[in-house]
Amino acid sequence: MPRVRSNVARLKRKKQIMKAARGNFGGRSKLWKAAKETVERGWVYAYRDRKNKKREFRKLWILRINAAAHQHEMTYSALMHGLSKAGIEIDRKILSDLAIVDADAFSELVAKAKSALAAA
């Protein structure tokens, strides 16, 4: 069987890595080994942080809802429990946006949650 040299495929992979390494400092953008390590580490961080980004935003929304709920003499957990009792299905992203942008609509939701908790 003839010997196959992976020259074209190898250079294509190398070109992809070196293109991704542009913008790094010094040898990290010029030298093969340093560039490869930097780019692969960056890809690992990017994969991990795409997951962490979702967690961080959910934490932020909960924090904002809790702060707005405390202005209406309620806790976050009581508010969410009251909204579920009232049959209001609204996600945390929209609820936190309402708390910031439209305080009147948020106060109406709080009133409905309070009435649902009182009825139960």
C-alpha positions in Angstrom: 0.0 0.0 0.0 1.4 3.4 -0.9 2.4 5.9 1.8 0.0 8.7 2.3 1.2 12.1 3.4 -1.4 14.2 5.1 0.1 17.4 3.9 -3.0 19.1 2.6 -5.3 18.1 5.5 -2.5 19.0 8.1 -1.9 22.4 6.6 -5.7 23.1 6.5 -5.9 22.3 10.3 -2.8 24.4 11.0 -4.2 27.3 9.0 -7.5 27.1 11.0 -5.6 27.2 14.3 -3.3 30.0 13.3 -6.2 32.1 12.0 -8.0 31.6 15.4 -4.8 32.6 17.2 -4.6 36.0 15.6 -4.9 38.8 18.1 -3.0 37.0 20.8 0.2 38.5 22.2 3.7 37.6 20.9 4.4 33.9 20.2 0.9 32.9 21.0 -0.1 34.2 17.6 3.1 33.2 15.7 4.5 30.0 17.0 2.7 26.7 16.3 2.8 25.0 19.7 1.9 28.2 21.7 -0.8 29.1 19.3 -2.4 25.6 19.4 -2.4 25.5 23.2 -3.8 29.0 23.5 -6.6 28.3 20.9 -7.6 25.0 22.4 -7.7 26.4 25.9 -9.8 29.2 24.6 -12.2 26.8 23.0 -12.6 24.9 26.3 -13.3 28.2 28.1 -15.8 29.2 25.5 -17.7 25.9 25.8 -17.7 26.0 29.6 -18.8 29.7 29.7 -21.7 29.2 27.3 -23.2 27.0 30.0 -22.2 29.4 32.8 -23.7 32.4 31.0 -27.2 30.9 31.4 -26.6 30.4 35.1 -25.3 33.9 35.6 -28.3 35.5 33.8 -30.8 33.4 35.8 -29.1 34.5 39.0 -29.3 38.1 37.9 -33.0 37.9 37.1 -33.8 36.3 40.4 -31.8 39.0 42.2 -33.8 41.7 40.4 -37.1 40.1 41.1 -36.3 39.6 44.7 -35.3 43.3 45.1 -38.5 44.4 43.4 -40.6 42.0 45.5 -39.0 43.4 48.7 -40.2 46.8 47.7 -43.8 45.4 47.8 -43.2 43.7 51.2 -42.8 40.2 49.7 -40.0 37.8 49.2 -39.0 36.2 45.9 -40.1 32.7 46.9 -43.5 34.0 48.2 -44.0 36.0 45.0 -43.2 33.0 42.7 -45.4 30.7 44.8 -48.3 33.3 44.6 -47.9 33.6 40.9 -48.1 29.9 40.4 -51.1 29.7 42.7 -52.8 32.4 40.6 -52.1 30.5 37.4 -49.8 33.1 36.0 -47.0 31.5 34.0 -44.3 34.2 33.4 -40.6 33.4 33.1 -38.0 35.1 35.2 -36.5 37.0 32.3 -39.7 38.8 31.5 -40.6 39.3 35.2 -37.2 41.0 35.9 -37.7 43.2 32.9 -41.1 44.2 34.1 -39.7 45.0 37.5 -37.2 47.4 35.9 -39.1 48.9 33.0 -42.8 48.8 34.0 -43.2 49.0 37.7 -47.0 49.4 37.5 -47.4 46.0 35.7 -45.1 44.4 38.2 -47.1 45.8 41.1 -50.3 44.4 39.6 -48.7 41.0 39.4 -47.6 41.3 43.0 -51.2 42.1 44.0 -52.5 39.1 42.1 -49.9 36.9 43.8 -50.8 38.3 47.2 -54.5 37.7 46.6 -53.9 34.1 45.5 -51.8 33.4 48.6 -54.5 34.9 50.8 -57.2 32.8 49.2 -55.2 29.6 49.6 
